[in-house]
Amino acid sequence: MSEIEIKVPNIGDFKDVEVIEVLVSEGQTLKKNDPLITIESDKSSVEIPSNFNGKIKTLKIKVGDKVSEGDLILTLEGINEVREKVIKEPVIEKEIKKTLKIKQEVQKTSTDQNKVFKISSASPKVRKFARELGVDINQVTGSERKGRVIESDVKLFVASKSSNLINNENKSNEKIKQEYSHSEFGEVEIKDIPRVKKLSSKYLMNSWTNIPHVTNHDEADITELEEFRTSLTDIYTGEKKKITPLAFIVKALAASLKKFPNFNSSIDDIDSGKMTIKKYYHIGIAVDTPHGLMVPKLRNADNKNINLISSELKNLSDQCRNLKIDKKELFGGSMTITSLGGIGGSFFTPIINFPEVAILGVGRSEKKQIFLDGKFVTRTMLPLSLSYDHRIIDGAEAARFNNELKENLGKNFAYKLAV
């Protein structure tokens, strides 16, 4: 068998280009056009393929080496002493030079060359994507012809690793919990977890694990709204109406959703590139019950006045506490409100109610000294905690949404909300 030297081809004006991946190992049998190494300039990365068939005798290069045109990559034992014709400049070398000139940001990585591994077939773009995620491309199973790895394969690999990590952490936690019995430290009582809490826990875990949460905290000045709300009386009896602030918040939120349709959307599968924009305004209300938290939907809140909203809020709460709510009424929402105003507290971080993309947390209002029109005045301020799905909503949009909501709860809209 003849020995063939494979060298770095003409790569134009690029010199001392770093080797970021070695895709072969000694003893491996090659076919012409199989990738050998990946090199990376400050602009892009590209694979250098083999020009010959044969078996690798000696590997002369490793990750981190700097190479230029003519540097030896490896020696090859040619099969049947037949040398394959070198692919000329117009095909390989021209393509390499062209690729290296494409401006892209590349994050460098390293590979352990002492490890024996299976070589995966993938484009430089997919290899770059895998490196940026910290994934060894050779551990990924390809779904394309001859096992070629594509971007979705890398994403699936990362998702499976994340799932395994969570499962392993859960198993680890179980072992820690089982190391000592709670009863060894004193008297305990064993109770069943309420059914509603067990059912909701899987939805909460799914939401927290799969949705990138960000929470925007702000305060709304509801001084005039509270004055208006507490002044409402029944036109027949003259008695004061018992309408909670939540009814006004529901109406204000529905009005805000009309101006910011992204908040009234759902994404069932981010890879599909599609999102569902809802044309209805069904506001979810988190109801604290003895059985656990339930979130019924107040349908078509945009078309209802404050009196009707207030009445429906009471009915929904009663149905939840008595377990009389229809299961379907817990689904199909636009956005959820979770209010701690009746209990206490200010800001918190509510978990998005999947498949919605945002949730509004409301704390207890309090009177504060606010600098307004050149002087300090006493105003009633309402804490708002807006959690949103960062895949669909960015920080600037969330801030604008909160500003709109504050306007809808302010003095200019207080009377309009009652309509």
VEXMIMAR-67153 format. One record per residue (C-alpha): residue number from 0; x, y, z; residue in one letter. Coordinates in steps of 0.1 Angstrom, whole numbers, plus 5000, padded with zeros to 4 digits. Layout:
+-----+------+------+------+--------+
: num :   xx :   yy :   zz : residu :
+-----+------+------+------+--------+
: NUM :    X :    Y :    Z :      A :
...
+-----+------+------+------+--------+
% end
This chain:
+-----+------+------+------+--------+
: num :   xx :   yy :   zz : residu :
+-----+------+------+------+--------+
:   0 : 5000 : 5000 : 5000 :      M :
:   1 : 5012 : 5035 : 4992 :      S :
:   2 : 5013 : 5062 : 5018 :      E :
:   3 : 4995 : 5094 : 5010 :      I :
:   4 : 4999 : 5128 : 5028 :      E :
:   5 : 4968 : 5149 : 5032 :      I :
:   6 : 4977 : 5186 : 5037 :      K :
:   7 : 4958 : 5218 : 5043 :      V :
:   8 : 4946 : 5231 : 5009 :      P :
:   9 : 4948 : 5266 : 4997 :      N :
:  10 : 4927 : 5287 : 5021 :      I :
:  11 : 4935 : 5321 : 5005 :      G :
:  12 : 4951 : 5348 : 5027 :      D :
:  13 : 4942 : 5331 : 5059 :      F :
:  14 : 4972 : 5319 : 5080 :      K :
:  15 : 4976 : 5303 : 5114 :      D :
:  16 : 4939 : 5293 : 5115 :      V :
:  17 : 4928 : 5274 : 5146 :      E :
:  18 : 4917 : 5238 : 5145 :      V :
:  19 : 4886 : 5236 : 5166 :      I :
:  20 : 4876 : 5200 : 5158 :      E :
:  21 : 4894 : 5169 : 5147 :      V :
:  22 : 4867 : 5146 : 5132 :      L :
:  23 : 4888 : 5115 : 5126 :      V :
:  24 : 4910 : 5091 : 5145 :      S :
:  25 : 4940 : 5069 : 5137 :      E :
:  26 : 4930 : 5036 : 5122 :      G :
:  27 : 4898 : 5049 : 5107 :      Q :
:  28 : 4889 : 5041 : 5071 :      T :
:  29 : 4881 : 5072 : 5050 :      L :
:  30 : 4862 : 5078 : 5019 :      K :
:  31 : 4868 : 5107 : 4996 :      K :
:  32 : 4850 : 5139 : 5008 :      N :
:  33 : 4847 : 5126 : 5044 :      D :
:  34 : 4853 : 5156 : 5068 :      P :
:  35 : 4887 : 5156 : 5085 :      L :
:  36 : 4890 : 5187 : 5106 :      I :
:  37 : 4871 : 5220 : 5112 :      T :
:  38 : 4891 : 5252 : 5111 :      I :
:  39 : 4880 : 5286 : 5123 :      E :
:  40 : 4891 : 5321 : 5115 :      S :
:  41 : 4878 : 5352 : 5133 :      D :
:  42 : 4849 : 5353 : 5109 :      K :
:  43 : 4837 : 5317 : 5103 :      S :
:  44 : 4844 : 5280 : 5105 :      S :
:  45 : 4847 : 5254 : 5078 :      V :
:  46 : 4853 : 5217 : 5074 :      E :
:  47 : 4883 : 5204 : 5053 :      I :
:  48 : 4874 : 5170 : 5036 :      P :
:  49 : 4896 : 5142 : 5025 :      S :
:  50 : 4907 : 5140 : 4988 :      N :
:  51 : 4914 : 5103 : 4990 :      F :
:  52 : 4901 : 5069 : 5000 :      N :
:  53 : 4922 : 5050 : 5025 :      G :
:  54 : 4930 : 5041 : 5062 :      K :
:  55 : 4945 : 5067 : 5085 :      I :
:  56 : 4980 : 5057 : 5095 :      K :
:  57 : 4991 : 5088 : 5114 :      T :
:  58 : 4972 : 5118 : 5127 :      L :
:  59 : 4995 : 5149 : 5127 :      K :
:  60 : 4971 : 5175 : 5141 :      I :
:  61 : 4951 : 5182 : 5172 :      K :
:  62 : 4925 : 5206 : 5185 :      V :
:  63 : 4941 : 5240 : 5192 :      G :
:  64 : 4968 : 5237 : 5166 :      D :
:  65 : 4973 : 5267 : 5142 :      K :
:  66 : 4975 : 5257 : 5105 :      V :
:  67 : 4982 : 5273 : 5072 :      S :
:  68 : 4982 : 5261 : 5036 :      E :
:  69 : 5005 : 5231 : 5031 :      G :
:  70 : 5005 : 5219 : 5068 :      D :
:  71 : 5003 : 5181 : 5071 :      L :
:  72 : 4970 : 5169 : 5085 :      I :
:  73 : 4975 : 5131 : 5084 :      L :
:  74 : 4991 : 5103 : 5065 :      T :
:  75 : 4969 : 5077 : 5047 :      L :
:  76 : 4974 : 5042 : 5036 :      E :
:  77 : 4960 : 5042 : 5001 :      G :
:  78 : 4936 : 5013 : 4993 :      I :
:  79 : 4949 : 4990 : 4964 :      N :
:  80 : 4977 : 5015 : 4959 :      E :
:  81 : 4953 : 5036 : 4938 :      V :
:  82 : 4956 : 5073 : 4945 :      R :
:  83 : 4924 : 5093 : 4940 :      E :
:  84 : 4926 : 5125 : 4919 :      K :
:  85 : 4929 : 5156 : 4941 :      V :
:  86 : 4899 : 5178 : 4940 :      I :
:  87 : 4910 : 5210 : 4924 :      K :
:  88 : 4908 : 5246 : 4935 :      E :
:  89 : 4874 : 5254 : 4918 :      P :
:  90 : 4857 : 5228 : 4939 :      V :
:  91 : 4872 : 5224 : 4974 :      I :
:  92 : 4897 : 5252 : 4979 :      E :
:  93 : 4875 : 5279 : 4964 :      K :
:  94 : 4846 : 5268 : 4986 :      E :
:  95 : 4868 : 5269 : 5017 :      I :
:  96 : 4881 : 5304 : 5010 :      K :
:  97 : 4846 : 5316 : 5003 :      K :
:  98 : 4832 : 5302 : 5035 :      T :
:  99 : 4860 : 5316 : 5057 :      L :
: 100 : 4852 : 5351 : 5044 :      K :
: 101 : 4816 : 5350 : 5055 :      I :
: 102 : 4812 : 5372 : 5086 :      K :
: 103 : 4797 : 5354 : 5115 :      Q :
: 104 : 4803 : 5354 : 5153 :      E :
: 105 : 4818 : 5321 : 5164 :      V :
: 106 : 4824 : 5309 : 5200 :      Q :
: 107 : 4855 : 5287 : 5203 :      K :
: 108 : 4855 : 5254 : 5221 :      T :
: 109 : 4878 : 5224 : 5227 :      S :
: 110 : 4875 : 5186 : 5223 :      T :
: 111 : 4892 : 5158 : 5242 :      D :
: 112 : 4913 : 5140 : 5215 :      Q :
: 113 : 4922 : 5111 : 5238 :      N :
: 114 : 4886 : 5099 : 5237 :      K :
: 115 : 4875 : 5073 : 5212 :      V :
: 116 : 4842 : 5083 : 5197 :      F :
: 117 : 4819 : 5079 : 5167 :      K :
: 118 : 4822 : 5107 : 5141 :      I :
: 119 : 4789 : 5123 : 5133 :      S :
: 120 : 4782 : 5139 : 5099 :      S :
: 121 : 4769 : 5175 : 5102 :      A :
: 122 : 4773 : 5208 : 5084 :      S :
: 123 : 4796 : 5235 : 5099 :      P :
: 124 : 4765 : 5256 : 5108 :      K :
: 125 : 4751 : 5227 : 5128 :      V :
: 126 : 4785 : 5220 : 5144 :      R :
: 127 : 4788 : 5257 : 5154 :      K :
: 128 : 4752 : 5256 : 5168 :      F :
: 129 : 4761 : 5225 : 5189 :      A :
: 130 : 4793 : 5241 : 5202 :      R :
: 131 : 4775 : 5272 : 5213 :      E :
: 132 : 4752 : 5249 : 5234 :      L :
: 133 : 4781 : 5230 : 5248 :      G :
: 134 : 4771 : 5198 : 5230 :      V :
: 135 : 4795 : 5172 : 5217 :      D :
: 136 : 4781 : 5167 : 5181 :      I :
: 137 : 4794 : 5131 : 5181 :      N :
: 138 : 4770 : 5121 : 5209 :      Q :
: 139 : 4740 : 5133 : 5189 :      V :
: 140 : 4720 : 5108 : 5168 :      T :
: 141 : 4713 : 5121 : 5133 :      G :
: 142 : 4678 : 5118 : 5118 :      S :
: 143 : 4688 : 5125 : 5082 :      E :
: 144 : 4702 : 5102 : 5056 :      R :
: 145 : 4733 : 5082 : 5067 :      K :
: 146 : 4728 : 5096 : 5102 :      G :
: 147 : 4736 : 5132 : 5093 :      R :
: 148 : 4729 : 5155 : 5122 :      V :
: 149 : 4707 : 5186 : 5117 :      I :
: 150 : 4698 : 5214 : 5141 :      E :
: 151 : 4666 : 5198 : 5154 :      S :
: 152 : 4686 : 5167 : 5164 :      D :
: 153 : 4708 : 5189 : 5185 :      V :
: 154 : 4678 : 5206 : 5202 :      K :
: 155 : 4662 : 5172 : 5209 :      L :
: 156 : 4695 : 5160 : 5224 :      F :
: 157 : 4696 : 5191 : 5247 :      V :
: 158 : 4660 : 5186 : 5257 :      A :
: 159 : 4666 : 5149 : 5266 :      S :
: 160 : 4697 : 5158 : 5286 :      K :
: 161 : 4677 : 5184 : 5305 :      S :
: 162 : 4649 : 5160 : 5312 :      S :
: 163 : 4674 : 5134 : 5325 :      N :
: 164 : 4691 : 5160 : 5347 :      L :
: 165 : 4658 : 5169 : 5362 :      I :
: 166 : 4649 : 5132 : 5368 :      N :
: 167 : 4683 : 5126 : 5383 :      N :
: 168 : 4680 : 5156 : 5406 :      E :
: 169 : 4645 : 5143 : 5417 :      N :
: 170 : 4659 : 5109 : 5424 :      K :
: 171 : 4688 : 5124 : 5443 :      S :
: 172 : 4664 : 5145 : 5463 :      N :
: 173 : 4643 : 5114 : 5471 :      E :
: 174 : 4674 : 5096 : 5484 :      K :
: 175 : 4682 : 5126 : 5507 :      I :
: 176 : 4646 : 5127 : 5520 :      K :
: 177 : 4647 : 5089 : 5526 :      Q :
: 178 : 4680 : 5090 : 5545 :      E :
: 179 : 4662 : 5099 : 5577 :      Y :
: 180 : 4626 : 5095 : 5586 :      S :
: 181 : 4608 : 5126 : 5597 :      H :
: 182 : 4594 : 5108 : 5627 :      S :
: 183 : 4629 : 5103 : 5640 :      E :
: 184 : 4630 : 5139 : 5650 :      F :
: 185 : 4596 : 5142 : 5666 :      G :
: 186 : 4559 : 5137 : 5662 :      E :
: 187 : 4545 : 5139 : 5627 :      V :
: 188 : 4512 : 5135 : 5609 :      E :
: 189 : 4507 : 5119 : 5575 :      I :
: 190 : 4480 : 5135 : 5553 :      K :
: 191 : 4470 : 5131 : 5517 :      D :
: 192 : 4479 : 5159 : 5493 :      I :
: 193 : 4447 : 5175 : 5481 :      P :
: 194 : 4436 : 5162 : 5447 :      R :
: 195 : 4435 : 5197 : 5432 :      V :
: 196 : 4471 : 5204 : 5442 :      K :
: 197 : 4483 : 5171 : 5428 :      K :
: 198 : 4466 : 5178 : 5395 :      L :
: 199 : 4479 : 5214 : 5393 :      S :
: 200 : 4515 : 5204 : 5402 :      S :
: 201 : 4523 : 5189 : 5369 :      K :
: 202 : 4510 : 5220 : 5350 :      Y :
: 203 : 4532 : 5242 : 5373 :      L :
: 204 : 4563 : 5221 : 5368 :      M :
: 205 : 4557 : 5221 : 5330 :      N :
: 206 : 4553 : 5258 : 5330 :      S :
: 207 : 4583 : 5266 : 5352 :      W :
: 208 : 4606 : 5241 : 5333 :      T :
: 209 : 4597 : 5250 : 5297 :      N :
: 210 : 4588 : 5287 : 5298 :      I :
: 211 : 4616 : 5313 : 5303 :      P :
: 212 : 4600 : 5335 : 5329 :      H :
: 213 : 4608 : 5372 : 5334 :      V :
: 214 : 4589 : 5393 : 5359 :      T :
: 215 : 4583 : 5431 : 5356 :      N :
: 216 : 4574 : 5449 : 5389 :      H :
: 217 : 4556 : 5482 : 5389 :      D :
: 218 : 4530 : 5502 : 5408 :      E :
: 219 : 4497 : 5517 : 5396 :      A :
: 220 : 4483 : 5549 : 5411 :      D :
: 221 : 4446 : 5539 : 5418 :      I :
: 222 : 4437 : 5568 : 5440 :      T :
: 223 : 4409 : 5581 : 5418 :      E :
: 224 : 4397 : 5546 : 5410 :      L :
: 225 : 4394 : 5537 : 5447 :      E :
: 226 : 4375 : 5570 : 5454 :      E :
: 227 : 4351 : 5561 : 5425 :      F :
: 228 : 4348 : 5525 : 5436 :      R :
: 229 : 4339 : 5533 : 5472 :      T :
: 230 : 4314 : 5559 : 5462 :      S :
: 231 : 4293 : 5536 : 5441 :      L :
: 232 : 4258 : 5531 : 5454 :      T :
: 233 : 4227 : 5512 : 5443 :      D :
: 234 : 4203 : 5536 : 5425 :      I :
: 235 : 4173 : 5519 : 5441 :      Y :
: 236 : 4183 : 5513 : 5477 :      T :
: 237 : 4210 : 5540 : 5481 :      G :
: 238 : 4232 : 5514 : 5497 :      E :
: 239 : 4269 : 5512 : 5489 :      K :
: 240 : 4279 : 5486 : 5463 :      K :
: 241 : 4303 : 5459 : 5474 :      K :
: 242 : 4326 : 5458 : 5444 :      I :
: 243 : 4361 : 5446 : 5449 :      T :
: 244 : 4391 : 5462 : 5431 :      P :
: 245 : 4396 : 5429 : 5413 :      L :
: 246 : 4365 : 5436 : 5391 :      A :
: 247 : 4382 : 5469 : 5379 :      F :
: 248 : 4415 : 5451 : 5373 :      I :
: 249 : 4398 : 5425 : 5352 :      V :
: 250 : 4382 : 5452 : 5330 :      K :
: 251 : 4415 : 5471 : 5328 :      A :
: 252 : 4434 : 5440 : 5318 :      L :
: 253 : 4410 : 5431 : 5291 :      A :
: 254 : 4413 : 5467 : 5276 :      A :
: 255 : 4451 : 5464 : 5277 :      S :
: 256 : 4451 : 5430 : 5259 :      L :
: 257 : 4433 : 5446 : 5230 :      K :
: 258 : 4463 : 5470 : 5225 :      K :
: 259 : 4489 : 5442 : 5230 :      F :
: 260 : 4477 : 5411 : 5212 :      P :
: 261 : 4510 : 5392 : 5219 :      N :
: 262 : 4499 : 5390 : 5256 :      F :
: 263 : 4467 : 5373 : 5244 :      N :
: 264 : 4485 : 5345 : 5226 :      S :
: 265 : 4497 : 5309 : 5230 :      S :
: 266 : 4526 : 5289 : 5215 :      I :
: 267 : 4521 : 5252 : 5215 :      D :
: 268 : 4553 : 5244 : 5197 :      D :
: 269 : 4581 : 5270 : 5194 :      I :
: 270 : 4598 : 5250 : 5166 :      D :
: 271 : 4567 : 5253 : 5144 :      S :
: 272 : 4573 : 5290 : 5141 :      G :
: 273 : 4536 : 5297 : 5147 :      K :
: 274 : 4517 : 5314 : 5175 :      M :
: 275 : 4479 : 5316 : 5182 :      T :
: 276 : 4465 : 5351 : 5186 :      I :
: 277 : 4432 : 5349 : 5205 :      K :
: 278 : 4404 : 5372 : 5195 :      K :
: 279 : 4385 : 5366 : 5227 :      Y :
: 280 : 4392 : 5381 : 5262 :      Y :
: 281 : 4387 : 5353 : 5288 :      H :
: 282 : 4405 : 5364 : 5320 :      I :
: 283 : 4416 : 5337 : 5344 :      G :
: 284 : 4411 : 5343 : 5381 :      I :
: 285 : 4433 : 5324 : 5406 :      A :
: 286 : 4409 : 5313 : 5434 :      V :
: 287 : 4422 : 5302 : 5467 :      D :
: 288 : 4401 : 5272 : 5479 :      T :
: 289 : 4405 : 5247 : 5508 :      P :
: 290 : 4412 : 5221 : 5480 :      H :
: 291 : 4440 : 5241 : 5464 :      G :
: 292 : 4444 : 5269 : 5438 :      L :
: 293 : 4419 : 5268 : 5409 :      M :
: 294 : 4418 : 5292 : 5379 :      V :
: 295 : 4383 : 5295 : 5363 :      P :
: 296 : 4379 : 5318 : 5334 :      K :
: 297 : 4357 : 5349 : 5333 :      L :
: 298 : 4345 : 5349 : 5297 :      R :
: 299 : 4343 : 5379 : 5274 :      N :
: 300 : 4354 : 5403 : 5301 :      A :
: 301 : 4357 : 5431 : 5275 :      D :
: 302 : 4320 : 5431 : 5268 :      N :
: 303 : 4308 : 5432 : 5305 :      K :
: 304 : 4304 : 5461 : 5329 :      N :
: 305 : 4318 : 5462 : 5364 :      I :
: 306 : 4285 : 5451 : 5380 :      N :
: 307 : 4283 : 5419 : 5359 :      L :
: 308 : 4320 : 5412 : 5363 :      I :
: 309 : 4317 : 5415 : 5401 :      S :
: 310 : 4287 : 5392 : 5402 :      S :
: 311 : 4304 : 5366 : 5380 :      E :
: 312 : 4336 : 5367 : 5401 :      L :
: 313 : 4316 : 5358 : 5432 :      K :
: 314 : 4298 : 5330 : 5413 :      N :
: 315 : 4330 : 5315 : 5400 :      L :
: 316 : 4347 : 5316 : 5434 :      S :
: 317 : 4317 : 5299 : 5450 :      D :
: 318 : 4317 : 5272 : 5424 :      Q :
: 319 : 4354 : 5265 : 5428 :      C :
: 320 : 4352 : 5264 : 5466 :      R :
: 321 : 4323 : 5239 : 5464 :      N :
: 322 : 4339 : 5219 : 5436 :      L :
: 323 : 4309 : 5227 : 5413 :      K :
: 324 : 4330 : 5243 : 5386 :      I :
: 325 : 4329 : 5226 : 5351 :      D :
: 326 : 4363 : 5213 : 5341 :      K :
: 327 : 4362 : 5232 : 5308 :      K :
: 328 : 4359 : 5265 : 5326 :      E :
: 329 : 4395 : 5260 : 5339 :      L :
: 330 : 4408 : 5261 : 5303 :      F :
: 331 : 4408 : 5285 : 5273 :      G :
: 332 : 4420 : 5317 : 5289 :      G :
: 333 : 4437 : 5348 : 5276 :      S :
: 334 : 4457 : 5358 : 5306 :      M :
: 335 : 4455 : 5351 : 5344 :      T :
: 336 : 4452 : 5374 : 5374 :      I :
: 337 : 4465 : 5362 : 5408 :      T :
: 338 : 4457 : 5386 : 5436 :      S :
: 339 : 4471 : 5386 : 5471 :      L :
: 340 : 4455 : 5419 : 5479 :      G :
: 341 : 4430 : 5404 : 5503 :      G :
: 342 : 4458 : 5386 : 5522 :      I :
: 343 : 4488 : 5409 : 5521 :      G :
: 344 : 4522 : 5414 : 5505 :      G :
: 345 : 4534 : 5435 : 5477 :      S :
: 346 : 4555 : 5421 : 5449 :      F :
: 347 : 4561 : 5384 : 5440 :      F :
: 348 : 4569 : 5362 : 5410 :      T :
: 349 : 4538 : 5344 : 5397 :      P :
: 350 : 4542 : 5313 : 5375 :      I :
: 351 : 4526 : 5316 : 5340 :      I :
: 352 : 4495 : 5295 : 5336 :      N :
: 353 : 4504 : 5274 : 5305 :      F :
: 354 : 4495 : 5277 : 5276 :      P :
: 355 : 4491 : 5314 : 5283 :      E :
: 356 : 4522 : 5336 : 5279 :      V :
: 357 : 4517 : 5360 : 5308 :      A :
: 358 : 4502 : 5364 : 5342 :      I :
: 359 : 4495 : 5394 : 5364 :      L :
: 360 : 4503 : 5393 : 5401 :      G :
: 361 : 4485 : 5419 : 5422 :      V :
: 362 : 4496 : 5428 : 5458 :      G :
: 363 : 4478 : 5448 : 5485 :      R :
: 364 : 4474 : 5485 : 5478 :      S :
: 365 : 4488 : 5510 : 5503 :      E :
: 366 : 4489 : 5548 : 5507 :      K :
: 367 : 4523 : 5563 : 5499 :      K :
: 368 : 4539 : 5597 : 5497 :      Q :
: 369 : 4545 : 5603 : 5460 :      I :
: 370 : 4563 : 5633 : 5445 :      F :
: 371 : 4537 : 5647 : 5421 :      L :
: 372 : 4535 : 5681 : 5404 :      D :
: 373 : 4564 : 5695 : 5424 :      G :
: 374 : 4552 : 5683 : 5458 :      K :
: 375 : 4547 : 5652 : 5479 :      F :
: 376 : 4511 : 5640 : 5481 :      V :
: 377 : 4494 : 5609 : 5495 :      T :
: 378 : 4484 : 5584 : 5468 :      R :
: 379 : 4470 : 5549 : 5468 :      T :
: 380 : 4495 : 5526 : 5450 :      M :
: 381 : 4488 : 5491 : 5438 :      L :
: 382 : 4518 : 5467 : 5434 :      P :
: 383 : 4518 : 5449 : 5400 :      L :
: 384 : 4540 : 5418 : 5392 :      S :
: 385 : 4538 : 5409 : 5355 :      L :
: 386 : 4554 : 5376 : 5346 :      S :
: 387 : 4558 : 5369 : 5308 :      Y :
: 388 : 4572 : 5343 : 5284 :      D :
: 389 : 4604 : 5358 : 5271 :      H :
: 390 : 4602 : 5337 : 5239 :      R :
: 391 : 4573 : 5359 : 5227 :      I :
: 392 : 4575 : 5390 : 5248 :      I :
: 393 : 4605 : 5412 : 5254 :      D :
: 394 : 4612 : 5435 : 5282 :      G :
: 395 : 4604 : 5467 : 5264 :      A :
: 396 : 4570 : 5453 : 5253 :      E :
: 397 : 4563 : 5442 : 5289 :      A :
: 398 : 4571 : 5477 : 5302 :      A :
: 399 : 4548 : 5493 : 5277 :      R :
: 400 : 4520 : 5468 : 5286 :      F :
: 401 : 4524 : 5477 : 5323 :      N :
: 402 : 4522 : 5514 : 5314 :      N :
: 403 : 4490 : 5508 : 5295 :      E :
: 404 : 4475 : 5488 : 5324 :      L :
: 405 : 4484 : 5516 : 5348 :      K :
: 406 : 4467 : 5541 : 5325 :      E :
: 407 : 4436 : 5519 : 5325 :      N :
: 408 : 4436 : 5518 : 5363 :      L :
: 409 : 4443 : 5556 : 5366 :      G :
: 410 : 4421 : 5586 : 5369 :      K :
: 411 : 4415 : 5590 : 5331 :      N :
: 412 : 4398 : 5556 : 5328 :      F :
: 413 : 4382 : 5550 : 5362 :      A :
: 414 : 4348 : 5560 : 5351 :      Y :
: 415 : 4350 : 5543 : 5316 :      K :
: 416 : 4358 : 5510 : 5332 :      L :
: 417 : 4325 : 5510 : 5350 :      A :
: 418 : 4306 : 5510 : 5317 :      V :
+-----+------+------+------+--------+
% end
